[in-house]
Amino acid sequence: MHLTLSAARELSAGPEPQGGIAGWAAGLVETFGGPGAGAAIALENVFPPLPSEIILPLTGFAASQGVLSIASALFWTTLGSVVGAVILYGIGAVFGRQRMHAWWAKLPLVTSSDLLRTEAWFARHGTKAVLLGRMVPVFRSLISVPAGVERMSLPVFVALTATGSLVWNTVLVMAGYWLGDQWDVVGAYVGVVSKAVLALAVVALAGYVVLRVRGRKRGRP
């Protein structure tokens, strides 16, 4: 028997998402089922502040209560991931390499050779970056933009995105499914990982800026 998500929450002792992102996602899944979950994940890809670590476990919880099937949850959330990623890919493709170089030239502490090296790195490792990037919080969305700028083959990009997204979505959806009314625990743990990734990115950026400033000072006559 299929229950509505609100009825499932009433039968469980777990937290009821009454507002915010969790309430919004719960409403989409309850009203539209799998397509609602897919739409939420598509928006999460385009707007990274929307956390997949809340949407996906909540979808898994809904599946555990019979609101939708696991197959439907994984299919629609993976499709949503691909749709959102393709939108960002399109933004990168429209922005283009020439505009990227023009914008890059206006930035302090960087040179055109830095961008050329980045492009060369992406040409060598782009497939791995897209595949593995789909499993890293925050970067799972951002990696689609350089793929578009560099005009990675669209079929290859879609295949890599779908594969990486399926792995990420399966882990979080199944975690929510198995945890049941404690699905929100997943978000807490993944949130810690997301903060750690952001902290490492900030440290790396700060180190890069320091090295560039020192290098310029040493290069002055």
Summary of the structure (lengths in Angstrom):
residues: 221
radius of gyration: 20.2
end to end distance: 78.6
largest distance: 78.6
contacts: 723
relative contact order: 0.14
helix: 81%
strand: 0%
